Amino acid sequence: MPHLLKALSLANLNEIQRNVLIFVREHTSPDGMLIYPLKDMGKSLGYSELEVQRALRNLEELNLVDYREGENPEDPNMILYKDEWLDSYSQNH
């Protein structure tokens, strides 16, 4: 049943948000951290860097990720993800 709740709650996200979240979930390290250039993530998913950035900001507003931009454009961005956040979101949506 928990998998059904997750599937239903993911259906509430738009396509880009859902694909970005799945990408983040699949690529995070065991400690829940992902340092990945948004441009490369966009290329992998077929979206622009701006679309990926917007999706991450929206996911952060939903408390599904913690998105931290580098201080300079050349600096990498860091994305934190925990399954507990998805579980909590699933219970509330």
WOPE-V902691 format. One record per pair of residues at least 12 apart in sequence whose C-alpha atoms are under 10 Angstrom apart, sorted by the first residue. I is the first residue (numbers start at 1). J is the second residue. D is the distance in Angstrom with one decimal. If there is no record, write none. Layout:
BEGIN
I;J;D  I;J;D
END
This chain:
BEGIN
2;87;8.2  2;90;8.4  2;91;8.9  3;87;9.5  3;90;9.3  4;90;9.3  5;87;8.5  5;89;9.5  5;90;5.7  5;91;7.2  5;92;9.7  5;93;8.6  6;86;7.3  6;87;7.1  6;88;9.6  6;89;8.3  6;90;5.2  6;91;8.3  6;93;9.3  7;90;8.3  8;90;7.7  8;93;8.3  9;86;8.8  9;87;9.5  9;89;7.3  9;90;5.2  9;91;8.3  9;92;8.5  9;93;5.7  10;22;9.6  10;86;9.0  10;89;9.2  10;90;7.9  10;93;9.1  11;93;10.0  12;90;10.0  12;93;7.9  13;55;9.7  13;58;9.5  13;59;8.8  13;62;9.9  14;55;8.8  15;55;9.5  16;42;9.9  16;45;8.7  16;46;9.6  16;47;7.9  16;51;7.6  16;52;7.3  16;54;9.2  16;55;6.4  16;56;9.4  17;51;9.1  17;52;7.9  17;53;9.9  17;54;8.6  17;55;4.9  17;56;7.1  17;57;9.4  17;58;7.6  17;59;6.8  18;55;8.6  18;59;9.0  19;45;7.4  19;47;10.0  19;52;9.5  19;55;9.2  20;41;8.1  20;42;8.7  20;45;7.7  20;47;9.6  20;51;9.7  20;52;6.9  20;53;9.5  20;55;7.0  20;56;7.3  20;59;8.9  21;55;8.6  21;56;8.0  21;59;7.6  21;64;8.0  21;65;8.1  21;81;8.9  21;86;9.7  23;41;8.1  23;44;9.1  23;45;8.2  24;36;9.2  24;41;9.2  24;56;9.6  24;65;8.8  24;79;7.7  24;80;8.5  24;81;7.3  25;65;9.5  25;80;9.4  25;81;6.8  25;82;8.1  25;83;8.1  25;86;9.9  27;81;10.0  28;79;8.3  28;80;7.8  28;81;7.2  28;82;9.2  29;80;9.4  29;81;9.3  30;81;10.0  30;82;9.7  31;80;8.7  31;81;8.7  31;82;8.5  32;65;9.8  32;79;8.2  32;80;5.5  32;81;5.0  32;82;5.8  32;83;8.7  33;66;9.5  33;78;7.0  33;79;5.9  33;80;4.7  33;81;6.5  33;82;8.8  34;67;9.6  34;76;9.9  34;77;8.3  34;78;5.7  34;79;5.0  34;80;6.3  34;81;8.0  35;68;9.7  35;76;6.3  35;77;5.7  35;78;4.6  35;79;6.3  35;80;8.8  36;76;6.5  36;77;6.3  36;78;6.9  36;79;8.0  37;49;8.8  37;74;9.4  37;75;8.8  37;76;6.0  37;77;6.4  37;78;8.8  38;50;8.3  38;51;9.3  38;52;6.5  38;53;7.0  38;56;9.7  38;69;10.0  38;76;8.6  38;77;7.5  38;78;9.9  39;51;9.9  39;52;8.2  39;53;9.3  40;52;10.0  41;53;9.9  53;67;9.1  53;69;9.5  56;68;9.6  56;79;8.6  60;79;9.6  60;80;9.7  60;81;9.9  62;85;9.3  62;86;9.6  62;89;7.7  63;81;9.5  63;85;6.6  63;86;8.3  63;88;8.9  63;89;7.6  64;80;9.0  64;81;6.9  64;82;7.8  64;83;8.7  64;84;8.9  64;85;5.4  64;86;5.9  64;87;9.3  64;88;8.8  64;89;7.2  65;79;6.7  65;80;5.6  65;81;5.0  65;82;7.5  65;83;9.7  65;85;7.6  65;86;8.8  66;78;8.2  66;79;5.7  66;80;4.9  66;81;6.6  66;82;9.3  66;85;10.0  67;79;4.6  67;80;6.5  67;81;8.9  68;80;8.3
END
